[in-house]
Amino acid sequence: MRAVGRDALKLLGGVLAVGATVLMGVQGCGLFESERVSKGRNLYRHYCMHCHGENGRQNEGFNWITMPDPRPRDLSIRNEMETFKDEELYL
């Protein structure tokens, strides 16, 4: 009886491991995107993408070339962006 119990526990452990892996993969693919992320993406597309581009890199915005200096910053530089407070970004 103990051998059957061990086999059942091994099977259950395997099923749980596979289930956890599948759930992590699904969450990573964006199906469970938070409401805040979705709203932020929509706000960026509406207000920021014209100048900063789709990915926030310099030279990407469709009107970047025609803008006067200082031109929009490169938002893809993580070390630099982490130095700003939310209030400074959303003025």
N, CA, C and O of each residue as an XYZ file, in Angstrom:
364
protein
N       0.814     -1.194      0.000
C       0.000      0.000      0.000
C       0.865      1.270      0.000
O       0.505      2.283     -0.598
N       2.011      1.188      0.683
C       2.874      2.365      0.729
C       3.453      2.682     -0.643
O       3.625      3.851     -0.987
N       3.751      1.665     -1.419
C       4.291      1.893     -2.763
C       3.274      2.616     -3.631
O       3.632      3.492     -4.417
N       2.003      2.247     -3.489
C       0.951      2.921     -4.246
C       0.830      4.368     -3.792
O       0.649      5.261     -4.620
N       0.926      4.611     -2.497
C       0.848      5.970     -1.966
C       1.986      6.844     -2.469
O       1.790      8.015     -2.793
N       3.180      6.259     -2.531
C       4.332      7.012     -3.032
C       4.164      7.340     -4.511
O       4.453      8.452     -4.952
N       3.695      6.356     -5.264
C       3.474      6.587     -6.691
C       2.426      7.675     -6.914
O       2.562      8.514     -7.804
N       1.387      7.645     -6.095
C       0.340      8.663     -6.214
C       0.891     10.043     -5.882
O       0.560     11.023     -6.549
N       1.730     10.123     -4.853
C       2.334     11.409     -4.488
C       3.265     11.913     -5.589
O       3.293     13.108     -5.887
N       4.026     11.000     -6.192
C       4.905     11.396     -7.297
C       4.090     11.925     -8.476
O       4.436     12.934     -9.089
N       3.004     11.219     -8.776
C       2.139     11.649     -9.870
C       1.527     13.015     -9.577
O       1.500     13.894    -10.438
N       1.037     13.182     -8.351
C       0.446     14.463     -7.956
C       1.482     15.581     -8.032
O       1.183     16.674     -8.513
N       2.695     15.310     -7.560
C       3.766     16.309     -7.635
C       4.083     16.696     -9.069
O       4.296     17.870     -9.373
N       4.113     15.697     -9.951
C       4.366     15.976    -11.362
C       3.273     16.809    -11.991
O       3.548     17.739    -12.750
N       2.024     16.474    -11.674
C       0.890     17.235    -12.207
C       0.943     18.674    -11.715
O       0.720     19.606    -12.487
N       1.237     18.859    -10.425
C       1.327     20.217     -9.876
C       2.468     21.004    -10.520
O       2.317     22.190    -10.810
N       3.600     20.351    -10.742
C       4.736     21.036    -11.365
C       4.402     21.468    -12.790
O       4.710     22.590    -13.191
N       3.774     20.582    -13.548
C       3.387     20.927    -14.918
C       2.354     22.045    -14.908
O       2.434     22.972    -15.714
N       1.382     21.964    -14.001
C       0.356     23.010    -13.906
C       0.952     24.363    -13.573
O       0.570     25.378    -14.156
N       1.899     24.379    -12.626
C       2.540     25.645    -12.255
C       3.325     26.218    -13.430
O       3.306     27.427    -13.660
N       4.012     25.358    -14.167
C       4.777     25.811    -15.328
C       3.866     26.403    -16.394
O       4.174     27.441    -16.979
N       2.751     25.741    -16.643
C       1.796     26.240    -17.636
C       1.237     27.585    -17.208
O       1.147     28.505    -18.020
N       0.859     27.710    -15.938
C       0.305     28.983    -15.463
C       1.322     30.104    -15.549
O       0.966     31.225    -15.912
N       2.581     29.832    -15.223
C       3.606     30.869    -15.330
C       3.804     31.272    -16.781
O       4.006     32.450    -17.076
N       3.749     30.310    -17.683
C       3.890     30.620    -19.102
C       2.739     31.443    -19.618
O       2.943     32.370    -20.403
N       1.532     31.124    -19.194
C       0.349     31.875    -19.620
C       0.408     33.286    -19.079
O       0.094     34.237    -19.794
N       0.807     33.438    -17.821
C       0.882     34.777    -17.247
C       1.950     35.594    -17.953
O       1.779     36.798    -18.150
N       3.039     34.963    -18.333
C       4.106     35.675    -19.018
C       3.740     36.110    -20.423
O       4.382     37.008    -20.968
N       2.731     35.505    -21.025
C       2.388     35.862    -22.401
C       1.374     36.998    -22.471
O       0.954     37.369    -23.568
N       0.974     37.555    -21.349
C       0.123     38.730    -21.367
C      -1.363     38.470    -21.275
O      -2.144     39.420    -21.332
N      -1.791     37.224    -21.135
C      -3.221     36.963    -21.016
C      -3.793     37.494    -19.708
O      -4.982     37.800    -19.621
N      -2.940     37.602    -18.694
C      -3.394     38.077    -17.397
C      -2.835     39.466    -17.103
O      -2.465     39.757    -15.965
N      -2.773     40.303    -18.098
C      -2.232     41.646    -17.943
C      -3.093     42.448    -16.974
O      -4.321     42.414    -17.043
N      -2.441     43.158    -16.084
C      -3.190     43.927    -15.103
C      -3.883     45.119    -15.760
O      -3.482     45.589    -16.825
N      -4.909     45.580    -15.106
C      -5.668     46.725    -15.620
C      -4.796     47.975    -15.679
O      -4.914     48.776    -16.607
N      -3.915     48.142    -14.683
C      -3.035     49.315    -14.655
C      -2.070     49.314    -15.836
O      -1.817     50.359    -16.436
N      -1.538     48.152    -16.166
C      -0.619     48.060    -17.303
C      -1.358     48.378    -18.594
O      -0.839     49.087    -19.456
N      -2.552     47.858    -18.720
C      -3.356     48.112    -19.917
C      -3.684     49.599    -20.060
O      -3.576     50.162    -21.149
N      -4.080     50.227    -18.961
C      -4.383     51.667    -18.998
C      -3.134     52.478    -19.316
O      -3.183     53.430    -20.096
N      -2.008     52.094    -18.703
C      -0.756     52.796    -18.963
C      -0.339     52.699    -20.413
O       0.122     53.678    -21.000
N      -0.498     51.520    -20.994
C      -0.159     51.334    -22.406
C      -1.035     52.227    -23.279
O      -0.541     52.857    -24.215
N      -2.319     52.285    -22.982
C      -3.232     53.122    -23.771
C      -2.897     54.601    -23.627
O      -2.934     55.342    -24.610
N      -2.569     55.041    -22.407
C      -2.184     56.441    -22.194
C      -0.903     56.776    -22.957
O      -0.806     57.828    -23.587
N       0.080     55.875    -22.896
C       1.332     56.103    -23.620
C       1.065     56.223    -25.117
O       1.588     57.124    -25.773
N       0.266     55.332    -25.645
C      -0.035     55.380    -27.080
C      -0.731     56.679    -27.463
O      -0.482     57.223    -28.539
N      -1.592     57.174    -26.600
C      -2.358     58.379    -26.916
C      -1.521     59.653    -26.765
O      -1.571     60.532    -27.625
N      -0.749     59.755    -25.668
C      -0.070     61.011    -25.357
C       1.427     61.036    -25.671
O       1.974     62.116    -25.898
N       2.095     59.908    -25.693
C       3.557     59.903    -25.727
C       4.174     59.344    -27.001
O       5.237     59.792    -27.431
N       3.513     58.375    -27.597
C       4.109     57.632    -28.701
C       4.434     58.507    -29.912
O       5.352     58.188    -30.666
N       3.714     59.585    -30.110
C       3.951     60.450    -31.271
C       5.373     61.005    -31.271
O       6.002     61.133    -32.321
N       5.868     61.329    -30.084
C       7.204     61.917    -29.983
C       8.270     60.900    -29.578
O       9.386     60.927    -30.095
N       7.925     60.004    -28.653
C       8.904     59.057    -28.120
C       8.964     57.752    -28.893
O       9.885     56.963    -28.684
N       8.017     57.504    -29.775
C       7.999     56.268    -30.542
C       7.342     55.129    -29.787
O       7.063     55.230    -28.593
N       7.104     54.057    -30.496
C       6.389     52.912    -29.922
C       7.142     52.284    -28.754
O       6.524     51.852    -27.781
N       8.466     52.229    -28.839
C       9.267     51.588    -27.798
C      10.002     52.575    -26.908
O      10.785     52.161    -26.053
N       9.769     53.871    -27.085
C      10.392     54.876    -26.236
C      11.817     55.220    -26.598
O      12.500     55.888    -25.820
N      12.286     54.790    -27.742
C      13.662     55.072    -28.147
C      13.717     56.336    -29.007
O      12.765     56.660    -29.717
N      14.831     57.033    -28.931
C      14.983     58.234    -29.747
C      14.962     57.875    -31.224
O      15.326     56.768    -31.620
N      14.530     58.826    -32.019
C      14.413     58.675    -33.478
C      13.253     57.792    -33.906
O      13.146     57.477    -35.092
N      12.377     57.378    -32.995
C      11.277     56.491    -33.372
C       9.964     57.221    -33.608
O       9.174     56.791    -34.447
N       9.709     58.308    -32.895
C       8.439     58.999    -33.047
C       8.286     59.556    -34.451
O       9.256     60.012    -35.056
N       7.062     59.518    -34.968
C       6.886     59.937    -36.363
C       7.175     61.418    -36.561
O       7.467     61.833    -37.683
N       7.104     62.230    -35.505
C       7.428     63.649    -35.667
C       8.697     64.039    -34.905
O       8.916     65.218    -34.629
N       9.523     63.066    -34.568
C      10.737     63.323    -33.792
C      11.685     64.251    -34.537
O      12.273     65.144    -33.927
N      11.843     64.063    -35.814
C      12.802     64.844    -36.602
C      12.423     66.319    -36.641
O      13.308     67.175    -36.648
N      11.145     66.633    -36.665
C      10.703     68.024    -36.785
C      10.651     68.752    -35.450
O      10.378     69.952    -35.421
N      10.901     68.066    -34.360
C      10.792     68.705    -33.045
C      12.017     69.553    -32.749
O      13.131     69.192    -33.131
N      11.820     70.678    -32.070
C      12.962     71.519    -31.699
C      13.739     70.889    -30.542
O      13.234     70.016    -29.837
N      14.965     71.348    -30.368
C      15.758     70.888    -29.223
C      15.241     71.542    -27.954
O      14.815     72.695    -28.010
N      15.255     70.889    -26.853
C      15.695     69.514    -26.647
C      14.646     68.527    -27.143
O      13.456     68.660    -26.855
N      15.103     67.562    -27.875
C      14.202     66.536    -28.405
C      13.809     65.558    -27.298
O      14.444     65.511    -26.244
N      12.758     64.783    -27.547
C      12.295     63.835    -26.527
C      13.394     62.871    -26.089
O      14.224     62.435    -26.886
N      13.372     62.557    -24.804
C      14.370     61.657    -24.239
C      14.145     60.224    -24.682
O      13.059     59.840    -25.118
N      15.202     59.456    -24.554
C      15.137     58.024    -24.826
C      14.607     57.339    -23.568
O      15.319     57.213    -22.572
N      13.364     56.903    -23.624
C      12.718     56.300    -22.461
C      13.137     54.854    -22.240
O      12.736     54.243    -21.249
N      13.928     54.300    -23.133
C      14.326     52.901    -23.000
C      15.575     52.729    -22.136
O      15.991     51.600    -21.876
N      16.179     53.831    -21.690
C      17.367     53.750    -20.838
C      16.893     53.604    -19.391
O      16.567     54.587    -18.726
N      16.863     52.375    -18.928
C      16.272     52.058    -17.622
C      16.959     52.780    -16.465
O      16.282     53.321    -15.590
N      18.286     52.796    -16.448
C      19.006     53.433    -15.339
C      18.644     54.904    -15.203
O      18.523     55.420    -14.092
N      18.476     55.566    -16.317
C      18.112     56.983    -16.285
C      16.659     57.171    -15.862
O      16.353     58.055    -15.061
N      15.768     56.349    -16.393
C      14.338     56.497    -16.101
C      14.013     56.196    -14.643
O      13.063     56.752    -14.093
N      14.795     55.317    -14.012
C      14.547     54.981    -12.610
C      14.843     56.142    -11.673
O      14.420     56.115    -10.517
N      15.559     57.162    -12.138
C      15.889     58.300    -11.283
C      14.740     59.297    -11.170
O      14.762     60.163    -10.295
N      13.740     59.189    -12.040
C      12.618     60.122    -12.034
C      11.505     59.654    -11.108
O      11.249     58.457    -10.980
N      10.855     60.603    -10.470
C       9.657     60.313     -9.679
C       8.457     60.287    -10.620
O       8.496     60.877    -11.700
N       7.393     59.604    -10.210
C       6.180     59.552    -11.030
C       5.680     60.949    -11.365
O       5.228     61.197    -12.483
N       5.759     61.866    -10.399
C       5.264     63.228    -10.611
C       6.035     63.934    -11.721
O       5.473     64.766    -12.433
N       7.308     63.610    -11.871
C       8.117     64.228    -12.916
C       7.778     63.662    -14.298
O       7.930     64.350    -15.308
N       7.329     62.431    -14.340
C       7.015     61.793    -15.619
C       5.638     62.161    -16.133
O       5.420     62.211    -17.344
N       4.721     62.415    -15.243
C       3.321     62.603    -15.630
C       2.848     64.028    -15.437
O       1.720     64.250    -14.995
N       3.687     64.996    -15.759
C       3.295     66.404    -15.627
C       2.409     66.832    -16.753
O       1.985     67.987    -16.801
